[in-house]
Amino acid sequence: MKPLKPIRLIQDSILILSLTACSNNTLLVKPGALPTLETAVLPTEVDLTSTVTVIGTPEESISPPVLEEFEVVPLKIPERIQAASFEYSGLGWFGECLVLLPQFPEGRDFAREAVLFAIAKKDLLLAIEDPTIELPVREVPIFNADLRNEIKGFEGFESILFVDQTIYLTVESTAGNPMMGYLIMGEVQGELESITLDPESLVELAPLSSMRNTTFEAMTFWNGNLYVIYEHNSMQNAMQPVAYEFNQDLEFEREITFPAINFRVTDATICDSSGKFWIMNYYFPGDTFLAVDEDLLNLEYGEGETHAKNAPVERLVELQIEDNAISRIDQPPIYLQLLEDNIARNWEGIALMDEMGFLLVTDSFPDSLLGFCPKFR
């Protein structure tokens, strides 16, 4: 199901009927303050001797602007880690290494050694210059990643964040009503030689709705605190979206308001010094419960050419953490050029590549893809 495109009123002006039998009663309406079709009240009685006075002129219908889209350049990763079964769910920087987080480090059947995957920044820079180069990838062992004994309905990891030698991960489970989220921390040994999680650090993250397959898929870090972001933040939930703020010891600090953004928020970058960061905002047409009649960002800024013709939504939105709220930066989203035939790419990971652009990774749809999107503004 495709989210319906905004329906614009063909006319913004309404003809004002004025009874000439009493010319002093002519009704004047200020330009720009005309009632909408929804609020206009049609007269129940009309004097047939009246004439029609037009106040102002109808404005022409204005189409939303067509925004520039950008193609994601695929980067070659080794065939051994390309399988859709890896279901990558996040990206994070540890120093000069980009870390790819599989949802299940041991595989969904828990049959392999638990590992994450690391790529050196210097190799990423070479691959961005020449995408035909296959990226060298090394495995990073992660211990205590099998949390089935600690978490009923364990459904793997959803996002990753490094702060110095500490790793933070969000976890999804089907043990709530119907979902439950968790936050866990661990220690990085040496220069990313291995990672050890601490099951005793687990903290519950109460979901903000009763929707299935919806928990906390994004984290960012600013001013000494973690901000954990729920996946579904549409105002169709009839509640103000919030993010959870934690200190570095995973002690809960507060809820902080989050902007209403349709579709899914699947990952976030680290904040810059001013508290600005980017989120991945994605819509898969199969998620009919996330479809909306109107999308605020489309209404406000327009959309890309391939987005106007296809059902998926793949865009990057910039936000900022301030004292009492996370707010949306007043600028158009960055729209990714969609694939043909409504093939959706479930981008589950995003990381900034210095000032050059964004690194992105999908889970299993349509396959495990790592890509680069230049930052063009």
C-alpha positions, 0 to 999 in steps of 0.5 A, spaced: 500 500 500 502 506 497 502 512 502 497 517 499 500 523 496 497 530 498 491 532 495 491 540 494 485 544 494 484 546 487 481 553 489 484 557 495 478 562 494 471 562 495 466 567 492 463 571 497 455 573 496 453 580 497 446 582 498 445 588 494 438 590 497 442 593 503 449 595 500 452 597 506 452 590 509 457 588 503 461 582 506 469 583 506 474 578 507 481 579 508 486 576 503 489 570 506 484 569 511 479 565 506 475 559 509 477 552 507 472 548 503 472 544 510 470 550 514 466 554 509 458 554 511 454 555 505 448 560 505 441 556 507 437 562 504 439 566 498 436 573 495 435 572 488 436 579 487 443 579 489 449 580 485 456 576 486 462 580 489 468 577 488 473 579 493 480 578 490 482 573 485 483 565 485 490 563 486 493 558 481 494 551 484 501 551 486 505 544 485 510 542 490 517 543 488 521 537 485 527 536 490 533 533 487 535 526 489 541 522 490 543 515 487 547 511 493 553 508 490 554 501 492 560 499 495 563 492 494 563 488 501 566 480 500 561 475 498 562 471 505 558 477 508 553 479 503 548 474 504 541 477 506 541 472 512 546 477 516 540 482 516 545 488 518 541 493 523 546 498 524 552 502 523 557 505 528 564 508 528 569 506 533 575 510 532 577 510 525 573 503 523 566 503 521 563 497 525 557 493 521 552 490 526 548 484 524 541 483 528 544 476 530 551 476 530 551 468 531 546 468 525 538 467 526 540 459 528 545 461 533 550 456 529 556 461 527 561 464 532 558 471 534 562 476 530 561 484 528 564 486 522 569 492 521 572 496 515 578 501 516 576 508 514 582 509 509 579 503 505 572 506 505 576 512 502 579 508 497 572 504 495 569 511 495 574 513 489 573 507 486 567 503 487 570 497 484 575 495 489 572 490 494 573 492 501 577 488 506 573 486 512 575 483 519 571 480 524 570 482 531 568 477 536 563 479 541 562 475 547 555 474 551 551 476 544 546 470 545 541 473 550 536 468 549 536 466 557 536 473 559 531 476 554 524 472 553 523 472 545 530 475 544 529 478 537 537 480 536 540 487 536 537 494 532 542 499 533 550 500 535 554 506 539 561 507 541 563 512 546 571 511 548 571 503 550 564 502 551 559 499 546 551 500 547 546 496 543 539 496 543 535 490 543 528 487 541 524 482 543 517 479 543 516 479 550 512 485 551 505 487 549 507 485 544 514 488 544 519 490 549 526 494 547 532 493 551 539 497 552 545 494 554 552 496 554 559 492 554 567 493 553 571 494 547 578 490 548 584 494 545 583 497 538 577 493 537 580 486 538 574 484 541 567 486 545 564 483 551 557 485 553 555 485 560 548 482 561 547 485 568 547 492 565 540 490 561 535 496 562 528 495 559 525 500 554 518 501 554 515 501 547 511 507 545 505 503 542 502 496 541 505 495 534 508 489 532 515 489 530 516 496 533 521 498 538 528 502 538 532 502 532 536 508 533 541 512 538 545 518 538 550 521 543 551 528 545 553 532 551 555 526 555 548 522 554 545 517 550 538 518 546 534 512 544 529 513 539 523 509 538 522 507 531 515 509 529 514 517 531 507 519 527 502 523 530 497 518 528 499 515 534 495 520 537 501 522 542 507 526 542 513 522 540 519 522 545 526 519 546 529 516 552 535 520 555 540 516 559 547 517 562 553 513 560 552 508 566 545 507 563 541 510 568 535 513 566 535 521 566 528 523 562 523 523 556 525 528 551 520 530 546 521 528 539 518 531 532 512 527 529 515 524 523 512 519 519 514 512 517 520 508 520 526 511 524 531 506 523 538 509 525 541 515 527 548 518 526 552 521 532 551 528 534 556 534 532 558 539 537 552 543 536 547 537 537 545 536 530 544 529 527 541 525 521 536 519 521 534 514 516 527 515 515 524 509 511 517 506 508 516 499 506 509 499 502 508 492 506 507 496 512 500 498 511 499 501 518 504 506 517 501 509 511 498 516 511 494 520 507 498 526 508 506 527 509 508 533 513 515 533 510 512 532 503 507 538 504 512 543 506 518 541 502 516 537 496 519 530 494 524 527 489 522 525 482 522 517 483 518 518 490 513 521 486 512 515 482 513 510 487 511 507 493 517 506 498 520 512 502 528 513 503 530 519 505 535 522 510 532 528 515 536 532 520 535 533 527 537 537 533 538 536 540 536 542 544 535 543 552 528 540 552 527 537 546 529 534 539 527 538 533 527 538 526 532 542 522 527 547 517 530 544 511 528 539 506 530 532 507 535 528 503 531 524 498 535 517 495 534 515 488 529 509 488 530 503 485 525 501 479 519 497 480 517 499 487 523 495 490 524 498 497 531 498 500 530 497 508 536 502 510 537 500 517 544 503 518 547 510 517 553 513 519 557 520 517 563 519 513 566 526 515 563 531 511 563 527 505 556 524 506 553 518 509 554 511 509 548 506 509 547 499 510 540 495 508 538 489 512 535 483 508 531 487 503 533 486 497 539 484 500 545 486 504 548 492 501 553 497 503 553 504 500 555 511 500 551 517 499 555 524 498 552 530 502 550 535 497 548 541 501 
